[in-house]
């Protein structure tokens, strides 16, 4: 698995298998990501209104783009309350996202929009993402005669940051 950090640009134009975006508790997805809301024709706010998308901690929503954006899937990760957010909460949130990604398919390219927070710097958030995806991808095969997995589920993780680390 290769991990890179890049400067953030328009999310709807990023070609990847899965685009992962964070959402804080109480935030409206349409206000935080108006370009995604426009690409989906307003359906993201409808899904959030129906509680299919939530900013609550441990919430995950997987939305197939069906060609509405360059990424094949949009994954919204609930980050919880910003005032309670720390390194452990970050690693837990990204771990849930990583398990969702790893559970299906192989050789994926994953792009993550790194959130901004006052409580945790971008470098520590990137560390939490890297640890979560590294642990989710790990699979001990030492005692088996035949490997359970034929190939790695994730080929690359691209972390998008507002400013370079």
C-alpha positions as CSV (number, residue, x, y, z in Angstrom):
1,X,0.0,0.0,0.0
2,X,1.4,3.3,-1.1
3,X,0.4,6.4,0.9
4,X,0.9,10.0,-0.5
5,X,-0.2,13.4,0.7
6,X,-1.4,15.9,-1.8
7,X,-2.8,19.4,-1.8
8,X,-6.6,19.4,-1.9
9,X,-8.4,20.3,-5.1
10,X,-11.9,19.9,-6.4
11,X,-13.2,16.6,-5.1
12,X,-15.7,15.8,-7.9
13,X,-12.8,15.6,-10.4
14,X,-10.6,13.1,-8.5
15,X,-10.6,9.8,-10.3
16,X,-10.4,6.9,-7.7
17,X,-12.3,3.9,-6.5
18,X,-13.4,5.4,-3.3
19,X,-13.5,9.0,-2.1
20,X,-13.7,9.4,1.7
21,X,-15.0,12.6,3.3
22,X,-15.4,13.4,7.0
23,X,-18.5,14.9,8.5
24,X,-18.6,16.4,12.0
25,X,-21.7,16.0,14.2
26,X,-24.2,18.8,13.5
27,X,-22.7,19.7,10.1
28,X,-24.7,19.8,6.9
29,X,-22.9,17.9,4.1
30,X,-24.3,20.2,1.5
31,X,-22.7,23.2,3.2
32,X,-19.3,21.6,3.8
33,X,-19.1,20.0,0.3
34,X,-21.3,22.1,-2.1
35,X,-19.5,20.7,-5.1
36,X,-20.5,17.1,-4.1
37,X,-24.0,18.2,-3.4
38,X,-24.3,19.8,-6.9
39,X,-22.8,16.7,-8.5
40,X,-25.4,14.5,-6.8
41,X,-28.2,16.9,-7.7
42,X,-29.2,17.6,-4.1
43,X,-29.6,13.9,-3.1
44,X,-26.9,14.1,-0.4
45,X,-28.9,16.5,1.7
46,X,-32.0,14.3,1.3
47,X,-30.0,11.3,2.5
48,X,-28.8,13.3,5.4
49,X,-32.3,14.4,6.2
50,X,-33.4,10.8,6.3
51,X,-30.5,9.9,8.6
52,X,-28.7,7.8,5.9
53,X,-25.7,10.2,6.3
54,X,-24.7,11.3,9.7
55,X,-21.8,13.1,11.4
56,X,-22.2,11.0,14.5
57,X,-19.2,9.0,15.7
58,X,-18.9,5.6,14.1
59,X,-21.4,6.4,11.3
60,X,-20.4,5.3,7.8
61,X,-22.4,5.9,4.6
62,X,-21.5,4.4,1.2
63,X,-23.0,6.1,-1.8
64,X,-22.3,4.8,-5.3
65,X,-21.7,7.8,-7.7
66,X,-23.2,6.2,-10.8
67,X,-21.0,8.5,-12.9
68,X,-22.0,11.8,-11.2
69,X,-18.4,12.3,-10.2
70,X,-15.0,10.8,-11.1
71,X,-14.8,8.6,-8.0
72,X,-16.8,5.4,-8.2
73,X,-18.0,5.6,-4.5
74,X,-18.4,8.3,-1.9
75,X,-17.9,7.3,1.7
76,X,-19.0,9.7,4.4
77,X,-17.4,9.1,7.8
78,X,-19.0,10.5,10.9
79,X,-16.3,12.1,13.0
80,X,-18.4,12.9,16.1
81,X,-18.3,16.1,18.1
82,X,-15.4,18.3,17.3
83,X,-14.8,19.2,20.9
84,X,-14.4,15.5,21.9
85,X,-12.1,14.7,18.9
86,X,-8.6,13.5,19.7
87,X,-6.1,11.1,18.1
88,X,-7.9,8.0,19.4
89,X,-11.2,9.2,18.0
90,X,-9.5,10.0,14.7
91,X,-7.9,6.6,14.4
92,X,-11.2,4.9,15.3
93,X,-13.2,6.9,12.7
94,X,-10.6,6.2,9.9
95,X,-10.4,2.6,11.1
96,X,-14.1,2.1,10.4
97,X,-13.7,3.7,7.0
98,X,-10.7,1.5,6.3
99,X,-12.6,-1.7,7.2
100,X,-15.4,-0.7,4.9
101,X,-12.9,-0.2,2.1
102,X,-10.9,-3.4,2.7
103,X,-14.0,-5.6,3.0
104,X,-14.8,-5.5,-0.8
105,X,-12.5,-5.7,-3.8
106,X,-8.8,-5.5,-4.4
107,X,-6.2,-3.1,-5.8
108,X,-8.3,0.0,-4.9
109,X,-7.2,3.6,-5.0
110,X,-8.6,5.5,-2.0
111,X,-8.6,9.3,-1.7
112,X,-9.3,10.8,1.7
113,X,-10.2,14.5,2.4
114,X,-8.3,15.3,5.6
115,X,-10.5,17.3,7.9
116,X,-9.4,20.5,9.7
117,X,-9.6,20.7,13.4
118,X,-8.3,22.9,16.2
119,X,-7.6,19.9,18.5
120,X,-5.4,17.9,16.2
121,X,-2.9,19.0,13.6
122,X,-2.9,17.8,10.0
123,X,0.3,15.7,10.6
124,X,-1.4,13.7,13.5
125,X,-4.6,13.3,11.4
126,X,-2.5,11.9,8.5
127,X,-0.8,9.6,11.0
128,X,-4.2,8.3,12.2
129,X,-5.3,7.7,8.6
130,X,-2.1,5.8,7.8
131,X,-2.2,3.7,11.0
132,X,-5.9,2.8,10.5
133,X,-5.5,1.8,6.9
134,X,-2.3,-0.1,7.6
135,X,-3.9,-2.1,10.4
136,X,-7.1,-2.7,8.4
137,X,-5.1,-4.2,5.5
138,X,-2.9,-6.4,7.7
139,X,-3.7,-10.1,7.4
140,X,-1.6,-12.7,9.2
141,X,-1.2,-15.8,7.0
142,X,1.7,-17.5,8.8
143,X,-0.2,-20.6,9.9
144,X,-2.2,-21.2,6.8
145,X,-1.2,-23.4,3.9
146,X,-3.0,-21.3,1.4
147,X,-3.3,-17.5,1.6
148,X,-6.8,-16.3,2.4
149,X,-6.4,-13.2,0.1
150,X,-4.9,-13.4,-3.3
151,X,-3.9,-9.7,-3.5
152,X,-3.8,-6.6,-1.5
153,X,-7.2,-4.8,-1.1
154,X,-5.7,-1.3,-1.3
155,X,-3.1,-0.3,-3.8
156,X,-2.8,3.4,-2.9
157,X,-4.1,5.9,-0.3
158,X,-4.0,9.5,-1.3
159,X,-4.5,12.0,1.6
160,X,-5.7,15.4,0.5
161,X,-4.8,18.3,2.9
162,X,-5.6,22.0,2.8
163,X,-1.9,22.7,3.3
164,X,1.0,20.5,2.7
165,X,2.4,18.7,5.8
